[in-house]
Amino acid sequence: MNLPRLPALILVLSTALGAHLHAAAQAQTASAAKSPDAGTLAEARKGFRTTLIRKMPPQPPIPAPPADVFNLVRYDAASGKLGAYLTPDPRDGKKHPAIIWITGGDSNSIDDLWEPGPVSNDQTASAYRKAGIIMMFPSLRGGNDNPGVREGFLGEVDDVLAAAAYLEKQPYVDPDRIYLGGHSTGGTLALLTAETSTRFRAVFAFGPVDEIDGYGGRFTGFNPANPREAALRSPGRWLASVRSPVFVIEGAGGNIDSLLAMRGTTRNPQIRFVPVQGADHFNVLAPANKHIAQKILLDAGPDTNITLSPAQMAPR
């Protein structure tokens, strides 16, 4: 019987052990990278500068809206003056509730959002303006013909807050009743904004991801070699940072895994997770926004009193 010589056996065992330890270390690192981060998102973002290795494709300029539906305005942000659609002054002498809405897909750009959307996928969130709520659709850095470079869910948080600063100065807007909403990529950005600031009376995040790598790099161009890049863009890691009412909403047939993952990792009483049975990622929008719009109209006290009924947000 031929036995391997001792040095060779030690080498084999050492190599196998090293490979095992390396794999275990990689698994531990990956697990730690996706665990909730210490501190707040606002603190973690301070002084961080992203490194972008891929530019997002350019988009066409902002189309001119119908004057009776929206004004095309420019608001001041860190990268310069950014475009936005804004409901015109109703000229009734009243201060109205308002909502900033972040679109899905290319959430940095806006297009003809005044065109009616199908009930099965109404990306226009028109239920709010039809209810008499002031709407603002901000275009963000690098989107449309805006100055700046798209960072993908990082500097865009600051743009959303800059849009809110512009909106609150409008004489027909109640600065204490400004809300934030968004769908899909817009929902992810809305949730990150809520984790960074308490500026909004309530936030409605439709179908966000918990981890930014869920998009497969489609909407981001940061350097994947730096784990901090993904961490600061992944809302599931910063749920403890939320300090004002947030509603995470998704159809049970949509991106529900992210909602359930986040619900399972936090007990933050400021966050309500709202899975809607009988709905998917898209057809949840029209009935849910109609329901929320009516809640906003009745939300007039010192603190928000909004509660949502999943049954009333289901498609009919």
RONUZA-190345 format. One line per 3 residues: number of its first residue (from 1); their letters; for each residue x negated, y, z of N, C-alpha, C. Coordinates in Angstrom, 2 decimals. Layout:
REM residues N
NUM) A) X Y Z X Y Z X Y Z ~ ... .
This chain:
REM residues 316
1) MNL) -0.85 -1.18 0.00 0.00 0.00 0.00 -0.89 1.24 0.00 ~ -0.70 2.11 -0.96 -1.51 3.30 -1.07 -0.84 4.47 -0.36 ~ -1.51 5.02 0.65 -0.99 6.18 1.38 -1.71 7.42 0.92 .
4) PRL) -1.04 8.57 0.86 -1.71 9.82 0.47 -2.72 10.19 1.53 ~ -3.83 10.75 1.08 -4.83 11.20 2.02 -4.27 12.31 2.89 ~ -4.75 12.49 4.11 -4.22 13.43 5.10 -4.18 14.86 4.59 .
7) PAL) -5.24 15.41 3.99 -5.17 16.80 3.52 -4.06 17.02 2.52 ~ -3.88 16.04 1.61 -2.82 16.17 0.61 -1.45 16.15 1.26 ~ -1.27 15.27 2.25 0.01 15.19 2.95 0.31 16.48 3.69 .
10) ILV) -0.72 17.05 4.34 -0.53 18.32 5.05 -0.12 19.42 4.08 ~ -0.75 19.40 2.89 -0.43 20.42 1.89 1.02 20.31 1.42 ~ 1.45 19.08 1.19 2.83 18.87 0.76 3.82 19.34 1.82 .
13) LST) 3.56 18.91 3.08 4.46 19.30 4.17 4.44 20.81 4.37 ~ 3.28 21.40 4.28 3.16 22.85 4.48 3.92 23.61 3.40 ~ 3.78 23.13 2.15 4.49 23.79 1.04 6.00 23.69 1.21 .
16) ALG) 6.46 22.50 1.59 7.90 22.30 1.79 8.42 23.17 2.92 ~ 7.65 23.22 4.04 8.06 24.03 5.17 8.08 25.51 4.80 ~ 7.06 25.94 4.05 7.03 27.35 3.63 8.21 27.71 2.76 .
19) AHL) 8.54 26.81 1.84 9.70 27.07 0.97 10.98 27.15 1.78 ~ 11.11 26.26 2.77 12.30 26.26 3.62 12.40 27.56 4.41 ~ 11.28 27.99 5.01 11.28 29.22 5.79 11.56 30.44 4.92 .
22) HAA) 11.00 30.42 3.69 11.23 31.54 2.78 12.71 31.63 2.41 ~ 13.32 30.46 2.11 14.74 30.46 1.77 15.59 30.91 2.94 ~ 15.23 30.47 4.15 15.97 30.88 5.34 15.85 32.37 5.57 .
25) AQA) 14.65 32.90 5.35 14.43 34.34 5.53 15.24 35.13 4.52 ~ 15.29 34.63 3.26 16.08 35.32 2.24 17.55 35.32 2.61 ~ 18.04 34.18 3.09 19.45 34.08 3.48 19.75 35.01 4.64 .
28) QTA) 18.83 35.09 5.62 19.02 35.97 6.77 19.01 37.43 6.34 ~ 18.10 37.76 5.41 18.04 39.14 4.91 19.32 39.51 4.18 ~ 19.80 38.59 3.33 21.03 38.86 2.58 22.21 39.04 3.52 .
31) SAA) 22.27 38.17 4.55 23.35 38.27 5.52 23.30 39.58 6.28 ~ 22.08 39.98 6.70 21.93 41.23 7.44 22.26 42.42 6.57 ~ 21.92 42.33 5.27 22.16 43.46 4.38 23.64 43.74 4.21 .
34) KSP) 24.48 42.70 4.39 25.90 42.89 4.20 26.66 42.98 5.52 ~ 25.96 43.08 6.62 26.60 43.23 7.92 26.87 44.71 8.17 ~ 27.81 45.04 9.07 28.08 46.44 9.37 26.83 47.17 9.84 .
37) DAG) 26.61 48.37 9.33 25.43 49.14 9.69 25.67 49.92 10.98 ~ 24.59 50.16 11.72 24.67 50.94 12.94 24.78 52.41 12.60 ~ 25.33 53.19 13.53 25.49 54.62 13.28 26.66 54.89 12.36 .
40) TLA) 26.78 56.15 11.94 27.87 56.53 11.06 27.35 56.71 9.64 ~ 28.27 56.66 8.70 27.88 56.86 7.31 27.35 58.27 7.08 ~ 27.96 59.25 7.72 27.49 60.63 7.58 26.05 60.76 8.04 .
43) EAR) 25.71 60.11 9.14 24.32 60.15 9.64 23.38 59.43 8.68 ~ 23.81 58.29 8.18 22.95 57.49 7.31 22.68 58.18 5.98 ~ 23.62 58.99 5.54 23.46 59.67 4.25 22.50 60.86 4.32 .
46) KGF) 22.29 61.39 5.52 21.48 62.60 5.66 20.05 62.36 5.17 ~ 19.62 63.21 4.27 18.25 63.15 3.78 17.98 62.06 2.76 ~ 18.97 61.21 2.47 18.73 60.14 1.51 18.87 60.67 0.09 .
49) RTT) 17.93 60.32 -0.77 17.97 60.69 -2.17 17.95 59.42 -3.01 ~ 18.93 59.29 -3.86 19.04 58.08 -4.67 17.98 58.07 -5.78 ~ 17.62 56.87 -6.20 16.75 56.68 -7.35 17.56 55.97 -8.44 .
52) LIR) 17.80 56.66 -9.53 18.60 56.11 -10.61 17.69 55.60 -11.71 ~ 17.93 54.37 -12.14 17.11 53.77 -13.19 17.91 53.56 -14.48 ~ 19.20 53.87 -14.43 20.04 53.73 -15.62 21.07 54.83 -15.62 .
55) KMP) 21.21 55.52 -16.75 22.19 56.59 -16.86 23.52 56.03 -17.35 ~ 24.61 56.58 -16.81 25.93 56.20 -17.28 26.20 56.87 -18.63 ~ 26.97 56.23 -19.50 27.24 56.81 -20.81 28.02 58.12 -20.70 .
58) PQP) 27.77 59.08 -21.59 28.49 60.36 -21.53 29.97 60.19 -21.88 ~ 30.78 61.12 -21.42 32.21 61.12 -21.68 32.61 62.41 -22.37 ~ 33.75 62.43 -23.06 34.16 63.66 -23.75 34.53 64.76 -22.78 .
61) PIP) 34.56 66.01 -23.25 34.96 67.13 -22.39 36.37 66.95 -21.85 ~ 36.68 67.73 -20.82 38.01 67.66 -20.21 39.05 68.21 -21.18 ~ 40.09 67.47 -21.50 41.13 67.99 -22.39 41.92 69.11 -21.71 .
64) APP) 42.41 70.04 -22.50 43.23 71.13 -21.96 44.61 70.59 -21.60 ~ 45.07 70.82 -20.37 46.38 70.29 -19.95 47.51 71.23 -20.35 ~ 48.75 70.74 -20.37 49.90 71.62 -20.56 49.99 72.61 -19.40 .
67) ADV) 50.17 73.89 -19.72 50.13 74.94 -18.69 51.23 74.80 -17.65 ~ 52.32 74.15 -18.01 53.42 74.01 -17.05 53.23 72.81 -16.13 ~ 52.18 72.00 -16.38 51.92 70.83 -15.55 50.67 71.02 -14.70 .
70) FNL) 49.55 71.40 -15.34 48.29 71.60 -14.63 47.56 72.82 -15.16 ~ 46.78 73.43 -14.29 45.76 74.39 -14.69 44.42 73.67 -14.70 ~ 43.56 74.04 -15.64 42.19 73.56 -15.63 41.35 74.56 -14.85 .
73) VRY) 40.83 74.13 -13.70 40.08 75.03 -12.81 38.65 74.52 -12.67 ~ 37.80 75.36 -12.10 36.42 74.98 -11.81 36.16 75.21 -10.33 ~ 35.63 74.21 -9.67 35.33 74.34 -8.25 33.82 74.21 -8.03 .
76) DAA) 33.33 74.89 -7.00 31.90 74.90 -6.70 31.48 73.62 -5.99 ~ 30.43 72.98 -6.51 29.86 71.79 -5.89 28.34 71.91 -5.95 ~ 27.65 70.97 -5.33 26.19 71.03 -5.25 25.54 71.04 -6.62 .
79) SGK) 26.14 70.35 -7.59 25.54 70.26 -8.92 25.99 71.39 -9.85 ~ 26.89 72.24 -9.38 27.39 73.34 -10.21 28.91 73.39 -10.19 ~ 29.47 74.10 -11.15 30.93 74.20 -11.23 31.49 72.99 -11.96 .
82) LGA) 32.37 72.27 -11.27 32.98 71.06 -11.80 34.44 71.31 -12.15 ~ 34.93 70.64 -13.16 36.30 70.83 -13.61 37.30 70.02 -12.82 ~ 38.55 70.45 -12.85 39.63 69.73 -12.18 40.96 70.18 -12.74 .
85) YLT) 41.94 69.30 -12.67 43.33 69.67 -12.92 43.97 70.02 -11.59 ~ 44.78 71.08 -11.59 45.45 71.53 -10.37 46.86 71.99 -10.69 ~ 47.81 71.54 -9.88 49.19 71.99 -10.04 49.26 73.51 -9.93 .
88) PDP) 49.97 74.18 -10.86 50.09 75.64 -10.77 50.87 76.07 -9.53 ~ 50.71 77.30 -9.15 51.44 77.89 -8.03 52.94 77.86 -8.32 ~ 53.75 77.20 -7.48 55.20 77.19 -7.70 55.85 78.57 -7.54 .
91) RDG) 55.11 79.49 -6.93 55.58 80.87 -6.73 56.91 80.93 -5.98 ~ 56.99 80.10 -4.93 58.18 80.12 -4.09 57.86 80.69 -2.71 ~ 56.63 81.19 -2.54 56.24 81.78 -1.26 55.95 80.78 -0.16 .
94) KKH) 55.93 79.49 -0.47 55.73 78.45 0.55 54.34 77.85 0.43 ~ 53.89 77.26 1.54 52.66 76.47 1.53 53.04 75.00 1.46 ~ 52.50 74.32 0.48 52.92 72.95 0.18 51.86 71.93 0.58 .
97) PAI) 52.27 70.69 0.88 51.29 69.62 1.05 50.61 69.34 -0.29 ~ 49.41 68.83 -0.23 48.64 68.58 -1.45 47.87 67.27 -1.33 ~ 47.60 66.67 -2.47 46.81 65.45 -2.49 45.77 65.53 -3.59 .
100) IWI) 44.55 65.15 -3.26 43.50 64.95 -4.25 43.54 63.49 -4.66 ~ 43.56 63.26 -5.97 43.64 61.88 -6.46 42.41 61.57 -7.32 ~ 41.76 60.42 -7.01 40.59 59.98 -7.75 40.99 58.80 -8.62 .
103) TGG) 40.79 58.95 -9.92 41.22 57.92 -10.85 40.31 56.69 -10.78 ~ 40.80 55.58 -11.34 40.03 54.36 -11.40 39.16 54.31 -12.63 ~ 38.45 53.21 -12.81 37.55 53.09 -13.95 36.41 54.09 -13.82 .
106) DSN) 36.28 54.95 -14.82 35.28 56.02 -14.76 35.83 57.12 -13.85 ~ 35.59 56.98 -12.57 36.18 57.91 -11.60 35.52 59.29 -11.63 ~ 34.45 59.46 -12.39 33.81 60.77 -12.50 34.51 61.67 -13.51 .
109) SID) 35.29 61.07 -14.43 35.90 61.84 -15.51 37.42 61.81 -15.42 ~ 38.05 62.80 -16.04 39.51 62.87 -16.11 39.92 63.07 -17.56 ~ 41.16 62.67 -17.87 41.67 62.85 -19.23 43.13 63.26 -19.18 .
112) DLW) 43.94 62.83 -20.10 45.33 63.33 -20.22 46.25 62.71 -19.17 ~ 46.06 63.11 -17.94 46.80 62.53 -16.82 48.23 63.03 -16.72 ~ 48.63 63.92 -17.60 50.02 64.39 -17.64 50.90 63.48 -18.50 .
115) EPG) 50.28 62.60 -19.29 51.06 61.68 -20.11 51.68 60.60 -19.22 ~ 52.94 60.26 -19.44 53.59 59.26 -18.59 52.87 57.92 -18.64 ~ 52.74 57.31 -17.47 52.13 55.99 -17.39 53.20 54.92 -17.23 .
118) PVS) 52.93 53.70 -17.68 53.91 52.63 -17.54 54.10 52.26 -16.07 ~ 55.27 51.80 -15.74 55.55 51.40 -14.36 54.62 50.28 -13.93 ~ 54.19 49.47 -14.88 53.32 48.34 -14.55 51.88 48.75 -14.28 .
121) NDQ) 51.53 50.02 -14.60 50.15 50.47 -14.38 50.11 52.00 -14.50 ~ 50.72 52.69 -13.54 50.79 54.15 -13.60 49.57 54.77 -12.93 ~ 48.53 55.02 -13.74 47.29 55.59 -13.23 47.41 57.09 -12.96 .
124) TAS) 48.53 57.70 -13.35 48.67 59.16 -13.23 49.09 59.61 -11.83 ~ 49.55 58.68 -11.01 50.04 59.03 -9.66 51.05 60.17 -9.73 ~ 51.86 60.18 -10.77 52.77 61.31 -11.01 53.87 61.43 -9.97 .
127) AYR) 54.06 60.40 -9.15 55.11 60.46 -8.13 54.90 61.64 -7.19 ~ 53.66 62.03 -6.97 53.39 63.13 -6.04 53.84 64.46 -6.61 ~ 53.44 64.78 -7.83 53.84 66.07 -8.39 55.34 66.11 -8.67 .
130) KAG) 55.93 64.97 -9.01 57.38 64.94 -9.21 58.13 65.17 -7.90 ~ 57.49 64.86 -6.78 58.11 65.09 -5.47 57.87 66.51 -4.96 ~ 57.10 67.30 -5.71 56.82 68.67 -5.29 55.54 68.82 -4.49 .
133) IIM) 54.69 67.79 -4.50 53.41 67.84 -3.81 52.35 68.37 -4.77 ~ 51.53 69.29 -4.31 50.47 69.84 -5.14 49.43 68.74 -5.40 ~ 49.01 68.62 -6.68 48.04 67.60 -7.04 46.76 68.23 -7.58 .
136) MFP) 45.64 67.63 -7.22 44.35 68.01 -7.78 43.62 66.75 -8.22 ~ 43.21 66.74 -9.49 42.40 65.66 -10.03 41.01 66.21 -10.30 ~ 40.04 65.99 -9.43 38.71 66.54 -9.69 37.90 65.65 -10.64 .
139) SLR) 37.21 66.29 -11.55 36.16 65.62 -12.31 34.87 65.81 -11.52 ~ 34.03 64.80 -11.48 32.89 64.80 -10.57 31.57 64.95 -11.33 ~ 30.50 65.04 -10.61 29.17 65.30 -11.20 28.87 64.35 -12.36 .
142) GGN) 28.44 64.94 -13.47 28.08 64.13 -14.63 29.25 63.59 -15.41 ~ 30.48 63.79 -14.94 31.64 63.34 -15.68 32.09 64.39 -16.67 ~ 32.76 63.96 -17.75 33.20 64.88 -18.80 32.03 65.76 -19.23 .
145) DNP) 32.26 67.09 -19.23 31.19 68.02 -19.59 30.64 68.73 -18.35 ~ 30.72 68.09 -17.20 30.25 68.68 -15.95 28.73 68.66 -15.86 ~ 28.16 69.61 -15.11 26.72 69.53 -14.80 26.45 68.40 -13.82 .
148) GVR) 25.17 68.10 -13.66 24.77 67.07 -12.69 24.68 65.69 -13.32 ~ 24.23 64.75 -12.51 24.03 63.36 -12.95 24.89 62.45 -12.08 ~ 25.54 61.51 -12.70 26.36 60.56 -11.95 25.48 59.71 -11.02 .
151) EGF) 25.87 59.67 -9.78 25.15 58.84 -8.82 25.91 57.56 -8.51 ~ 27.20 57.53 -8.82 27.98 56.34 -8.56 28.25 56.11 -7.09 ~ 29.28 56.77 -6.53 29.76 56.55 -5.16 28.83 57.11 -4.08 .
154) LGE) 27.94 58.03 -4.43 27.07 58.62 -3.41 27.29 60.14 -3.36 ~ 26.62 60.88 -4.22 26.82 62.32 -4.26 28.25 62.69 -4.59 ~ 28.97 61.78 -5.22 30.37 62.04 -5.55 31.24 62.27 -4.32 .
157) VDD) 30.84 61.69 -3.19 31.55 61.96 -1.93 31.51 63.46 -1.63 ~ 30.36 64.07 -1.83 30.23 65.52 -1.60 31.09 66.31 -2.58 ~ 31.23 65.81 -3.80 32.08 66.50 -4.79 33.54 66.47 -4.37 .
160) VLA) 33.99 65.35 -3.84 35.38 65.26 -3.37 35.62 66.25 -2.23 ~ 34.66 66.35 -1.32 34.80 67.30 -0.21 34.74 68.74 -0.72 ~ 33.95 68.99 -1.76 33.91 70.33 -2.36 35.25 70.66 -3.01 .
163) AAA) 35.88 69.68 -3.63 37.20 69.89 -4.22 38.21 70.24 -3.13 ~ 38.12 69.56 -1.99 39.02 69.87 -0.87 38.80 71.28 -0.36 ~ 37.55 71.72 -0.33 37.25 73.09 0.12 37.86 74.12 -0.82 .
166) YLE) 37.87 73.81 -2.11 38.52 74.70 -3.08 40.04 74.67 -2.91 ~ 40.58 73.49 -2.74 42.03 73.32 -2.66 42.61 74.03 -1.44 ~ 41.93 73.96 -0.31 42.47 74.54 0.91 42.55 76.07 0.85 .
169) KQP) 41.82 76.67 -0.07 41.84 78.13 -0.20 42.97 78.64 -1.10 ~ 43.69 77.74 -1.74 44.78 78.17 -2.60 45.95 78.66 -1.75 ~ 46.50 79.82 -2.04 47.51 80.42 -1.16 48.80 79.62 -1.06 .
172) YVD) 49.04 78.71 -1.98 50.28 77.92 -1.95 50.07 76.52 -1.38 ~ 48.89 76.27 -0.83 48.56 74.96 -0.25 48.46 75.08 1.26 ~ 49.08 74.13 1.96 48.95 74.04 3.41 47.62 73.35 3.73 .
175) PDR) 46.65 74.07 4.27 45.32 73.46 4.49 45.33 72.34 5.52 ~ 46.37 72.26 6.33 46.46 71.20 7.34 47.17 69.96 6.82 ~ 47.62 70.02 5.56 48.35 68.88 5.00 47.75 68.51 3.63 .
178) IYL) 46.45 68.31 3.63 45.76 67.87 2.42 45.40 66.39 2.59 ~ 45.79 65.59 1.60 45.61 64.14 1.63 44.65 63.74 0.51 ~ 44.17 62.52 0.59 43.26 61.98 -0.43 43.74 60.60 -0.82 .
181) GGH) 43.73 60.34 -2.12 44.10 59.01 -2.60 43.26 58.64 -3.80 ~ 43.20 57.36 -4.10 42.46 56.91 -5.26 42.72 55.44 -5.51 ~ 42.49 55.04 -6.77 42.76 53.67 -7.17 41.51 53.00 -7.70 .
184) STG) 41.28 51.76 -7.30 40.18 50.94 -7.79 38.84 51.61 -7.46 ~ 38.04 52.01 -8.47 36.81 52.73 -8.15 37.12 54.01 -7.40 ~ 38.25 54.63 -7.75 38.68 55.83 -7.01 39.07 55.51 -5.58 .
187) GTL) 39.60 54.30 -5.36 39.92 53.88 -4.01 38.67 53.63 -3.19 ~ 37.64 53.07 -3.83 36.36 52.88 -3.15 35.76 54.22 -2.75 ~ 35.79 55.19 -3.67 35.25 56.52 -3.37 36.07 57.21 -2.29 .
190) ALL) 37.39 57.05 -2.32 38.24 57.65 -1.29 37.91 57.08 0.08 ~ 37.68 55.77 0.15 37.36 55.14 1.43 35.99 55.59 1.94 ~ 35.01 55.69 1.06 33.70 56.20 1.46 33.79 57.64 1.97 .
193) TAE) 34.65 58.43 1.33 34.83 59.82 1.78 35.46 59.86 3.16 ~ 36.43 58.99 3.41 37.06 58.93 4.73 36.08 58.47 5.80 ~ 35.09 57.68 5.40 34.07 57.22 6.35 33.01 58.29 6.61 .
196) TST) 33.01 59.33 5.78 32.02 60.40 5.90 32.58 61.64 6.57 ~ 33.89 61.89 6.42 34.48 63.16 6.85 35.89 62.94 7.38 ~ 36.30 63.82 8.27 37.68 63.81 8.79 38.51 64.92 8.14 .
199) RFR) 38.08 65.40 6.98 38.73 66.55 6.35 40.19 66.28 6.02 ~ 40.55 65.07 5.67 41.89 64.79 5.14 42.85 64.32 6.22 ~ 44.09 64.74 6.08 45.12 64.36 7.06 45.36 62.85 7.04 .
202) AVF) 45.30 62.27 5.87 45.38 60.81 5.72 44.78 60.46 4.37 ~ 44.28 59.24 4.25 43.64 58.77 3.03 44.31 57.47 2.60 ~ 44.57 57.35 1.29 45.22 56.17 0.73 44.28 55.56 -0.32 .
205) AFG) 43.64 54.46 0.04 42.65 53.82 -0.82 43.26 52.56 -1.42 ~ 43.55 52.60 -2.71 44.14 51.45 -3.41 43.04 50.57 -4.00 ~ 43.02 49.32 -3.62 42.16 48.33 -4.25 40.68 48.61 -4.24 .
208) PVD) 40.10 49.10 -3.12 38.66 49.31 -3.10 37.91 47.99 -2.96 ~ 36.63 48.01 -3.27 35.77 46.87 -2.96 35.15 47.09 -1.60 ~ 34.77 46.01 -0.94 34.06 46.15 0.33 32.56 46.30 0.10 .
211) EID) 32.04 45.60 -0.92 30.63 45.66 -1.27 30.49 46.21 -2.69 ~ 29.61 47.17 -2.89 29.49 47.83 -4.18 29.01 46.89 -5.26 ~ 28.30 45.80 -4.89 27.86 44.87 -5.92 29.03 44.10 -6.51 .
214) GYG) 30.23 44.28 -5.94 31.43 43.70 -6.54 31.71 44.23 -7.93 ~ 31.17 45.40 -8.27 31.34 45.96 -9.61 30.27 45.47 -10.59 ~ 29.31 44.71 -10.10 28.30 44.16 -10.98 27.44 45.20 -11.68 .
217) GRF) 27.28 46.37 -11.06 26.45 47.42 -11.66 27.13 48.19 -12.76 ~ 28.39 47.93 -13.01 29.08 48.57 -14.14 29.19 50.08 -13.96 ~ 29.39 50.53 -12.73 29.61 51.96 -12.49 28.47 52.62 -11.73 .
220) TGF) 27.37 51.92 -11.58 26.24 52.45 -10.83 24.95 52.24 -11.62 ~ 23.96 53.08 -11.35 22.68 52.95 -12.02 21.52 53.04 -11.07 ~ 21.73 52.72 -9.78 20.67 52.86 -8.79 19.70 51.68 -8.85 .
223) NPA) 18.58 51.87 -8.19 17.53 50.85 -8.16 17.93 49.73 -7.20 ~ 18.20 48.53 -7.70 18.65 47.44 -6.81 17.57 46.94 -5.87 ~ 16.31 47.33 -6.09 15.23 46.87 -5.21 15.29 47.53 -3.84 .
226) NPR) 16.02 48.64 -3.74 16.17 49.33 -2.45 17.53 48.97 -1.85 ~ 17.58 48.14 -0.81 18.88 47.72 -0.26 19.69 48.87 0.32 ~ 19.02 49.99 0.65 19.75 51.13 1.21 20.67 51.76 0.18 .
229) EAA) 20.31 51.65 -1.09 21.15 52.21 -2.15 22.54 51.58 -2.12 ~ 22.58 50.26 -2.07 23.87 49.56 -2.05 24.59 49.77 -0.72 ~ 23.83 49.80 0.37 24.44 49.93 1.70 25.25 51.21 1.82 .
232) LRS) 24.71 52.32 1.31 25.40 53.61 1.45 26.60 53.74 0.53 ~ 26.74 52.79 -0.38 27.87 52.81 -1.32 28.89 51.72 -1.03 ~ 28.69 50.96 0.01 29.56 49.81 0.32 30.45 50.14 1.52 .
235) PGR) 31.72 50.47 1.29 32.57 50.94 2.39 32.83 49.90 3.46 ~ 32.72 48.62 3.13 32.95 47.59 4.13 31.97 47.61 5.27 ~ 30.83 48.28 5.11 29.81 48.33 6.15 30.00 49.50 7.12 .
238) WLA) 30.91 50.41 6.79 31.02 51.65 7.57 32.42 51.91 8.10 ~ 33.19 50.87 8.27 34.58 51.02 8.72 34.66 51.66 10.10 ~ 33.66 51.45 10.92 33.65 52.04 12.26 33.50 53.55 12.20 .
241) SVR) 33.08 54.10 11.05 32.89 55.54 10.91 34.20 56.30 10.71 ~ 35.27 55.58 10.38 36.55 56.24 10.10 37.12 56.84 11.37 ~ 37.47 58.14 11.31 37.99 58.86 12.48 39.33 59.54 12.22 .
244) SPV) 39.93 59.28 11.07 41.25 59.83 10.75 42.04 58.76 10.00 ~ 43.36 58.91 9.90 44.19 57.82 9.37 43.83 57.42 7.94 ~ 43.62 56.14 7.75 43.29 55.58 6.44 44.18 54.36 6.19 .
247) FVI) 44.70 54.28 4.97 45.51 53.14 4.55 44.80 52.47 3.38 ~ 44.42 51.21 3.55 43.82 50.43 2.48 44.93 49.55 1.91 ~ 45.24 49.75 0.64 46.43 49.14 0.03 46.01 48.32 -1.18 .
250) EGA) 46.60 47.15 -1.32 46.35 46.34 -2.51 47.45 45.33 -2.69 ~ 47.76 45.03 -3.96 48.68 43.96 -4.25 48.07 42.62 -3.88 ~ 48.90 41.72 -3.37 48.39 40.41 -2.93 47.80 39.63 -4.09 .
253) GGN) 48.17 39.98 -5.32 47.62 39.31 -6.49 46.49 40.09 -7.13 ~ 45.96 41.08 -6.42 44.89 41.91 -6.97 43.56 41.66 -6.27 ~ 42.87 42.74 -5.96 41.55 42.66 -5.32 41.72 42.44 -3.81 .
256) IDS) 42.51 41.42 -3.48 42.92 41.23 -2.10 41.79 40.69 -1.23 ~ 40.82 40.01 -1.82 39.73 39.45 -1.02 38.95 40.54 -0.29 ~ 38.75 41.68 -0.96 38.03 42.77 -0.31 38.83 43.32 0.86 .
259) LLA) 40.13 43.49 0.67 40.98 43.98 1.77 40.92 43.03 2.95 ~ 41.05 41.75 2.69 41.05 40.77 3.78 39.69 40.71 4.47 ~ 38.61 40.84 3.68 37.27 40.82 4.28 37.09 41.99 5.22 .
262) MRG) 37.54 43.18 4.80 37.40 44.36 5.66 38.30 44.26 6.88 ~ 39.51 43.77 6.67 40.44 43.62 7.81 39.88 42.67 8.85 ~ 39.12 41.68 8.40 38.57 40.70 9.33 37.34 41.17 10.08 .
265) TTR) 36.78 42.32 9.70 35.55 42.76 10.34 35.70 44.03 11.16 ~ 36.92 44.57 11.29 37.07 45.80 12.06 38.35 45.77 12.90 ~ 38.27 46.45 14.03 39.45 46.67 14.86 39.70 48.18 15.01 .
268) NPQ) 39.16 48.94 14.10 39.33 50.39 14.14 40.81 50.73 14.01 ~ 41.42 51.34 15.04 42.86 51.60 14.98 43.25 52.66 13.96 ~ 42.27 53.40 13.43 42.58 54.42 12.43 42.82 53.82 11.05 .
271) IRF) 42.47 52.56 10.86 42.59 51.95 9.54 43.74 50.96 9.53 ~ 44.64 51.14 8.57 45.75 50.20 8.39 45.53 49.48 7.07 ~ 45.55 48.17 7.09 45.41 47.37 5.88 46.81 46.93 5.44 .
274) VPV) 47.13 47.21 4.18 48.49 47.01 3.70 48.49 46.12 2.46 ~ 48.51 44.80 2.62 48.68 43.93 1.45 50.15 43.92 1.02 ~ 50.38 44.05 -0.26 51.75 44.15 -0.78 52.06 42.88 -1.56 .
277) QGA) 52.98 42.10 -1.04 53.36 40.85 -1.69 54.12 41.12 -3.00 ~ 53.90 40.26 -3.97 54.59 40.40 -5.25 53.99 41.45 -6.16 ~ 52.84 42.01 -5.78 52.20 43.05 -6.57 50.79 42.63 -6.93 .
280) DHF) 50.23 43.28 -7.96 48.84 43.05 -8.30 48.07 44.36 -8.20 ~ 46.88 44.40 -8.78 45.99 45.56 -8.66 46.57 46.80 -9.34 ~ 47.49 46.60 -10.28 47.99 47.71 -11.08 49.46 48.05 -10.83 .
283) NVL) 50.33 47.04 -10.78 51.75 47.38 -10.65 52.14 47.79 -9.24 ~ 51.18 47.75 -8.31 51.44 48.27 -6.96 51.49 49.80 -6.95 ~ 50.87 50.43 -7.95 50.68 51.88 -7.91 51.99 52.67 -7.93 .
286) APA) 52.84 52.42 -8.91 54.04 53.26 -9.07 54.96 53.20 -7.85 ~ 55.37 52.01 -7.38 56.26 52.00 -6.22 55.59 52.47 -4.94 ~ 54.32 52.15 -4.77 53.63 52.57 -3.54 53.46 54.08 -3.49 .
289) NKH) 53.06 54.69 -4.60 52.89 56.15 -4.60 54.21 56.87 -4.42 ~ 55.27 56.33 -4.96 56.59 56.93 -4.74 56.97 56.88 -3.26 ~ 56.68 55.77 -2.62 56.96 55.59 -1.19 56.10 56.54 -0.35 .
292) IAQ) 54.82 56.63 -0.69 53.91 57.50 0.06 54.29 58.97 -0.12 ~ 54.69 59.35 -1.32 55.06 60.75 -1.57 56.20 61.18 -0.65 ~ 57.18 60.32 -0.48 58.29 60.66 0.41 57.83 60.75 1.86 .
295) KIL) 56.90 59.91 2.23 56.34 59.96 3.59 55.59 61.26 3.82 ~ 54.85 61.72 2.80 54.09 62.96 2.92 55.04 64.14 3.11 ~ 56.14 64.16 2.40 57.08 65.28 2.52 57.64 65.39 3.94 .
298) LDA) 57.73 64.26 4.63 58.27 64.26 6.00 57.19 64.38 7.06 ~ 55.94 64.42 6.65 54.81 64.42 7.58 54.42 65.86 7.93 ~ 55.16 66.46 8.84 54.99 67.90 9.09 54.55 68.24 10.50 .
301) GPD) 54.31 67.27 11.36 53.92 67.55 12.74 52.45 67.90 12.85 ~ 51.98 68.10 14.08 50.55 68.43 14.29 49.62 67.31 13.86 ~ 50.07 66.06 13.98 49.30 64.91 13.53 50.15 64.09 12.57 .
304) TNI) 49.49 63.35 11.70 50.26 62.58 10.73 51.13 61.52 11.42 ~ 52.33 61.37 10.91 53.24 60.35 11.45 53.53 59.27 10.42 ~ 52.70 59.16 9.42 52.96 58.26 8.29 52.77 56.80 8.71 .
307) TLS) 53.76 56.01 8.40 53.67 54.55 8.44 54.14 54.05 7.09 ~ 53.62 52.93 6.65 53.98 52.42 5.33 54.63 51.05 5.45 ~ 55.63 50.83 4.62 56.33 49.55 4.58 55.91 48.79 3.35 .
310) PAQ) 55.19 47.68 3.51 54.78 46.89 2.33 55.97 46.47 1.48 ~ 57.10 46.15 2.13 58.27 45.71 1.37 58.78 46.81 0.45 ~ 58.71 48.07 0.90 59.21 49.17 0.08 58.20 49.58 -0.99 .
313) MAP) 56.98 49.04 -0.93 55.98 49.36 -1.95 55.85 48.28 -2.99 ~ 56.63 47.21 -2.87 56.55 46.11 -3.82 57.30 46.44 -5.11 ~ 56.82 45.99 -6.25 57.55 46.20 -7.51 58.92 45.55 -7.44 .
316) R) 59.87 46.18 -8.09 61.25 45.67 -8.08 61.68 45.30 -9.50 .
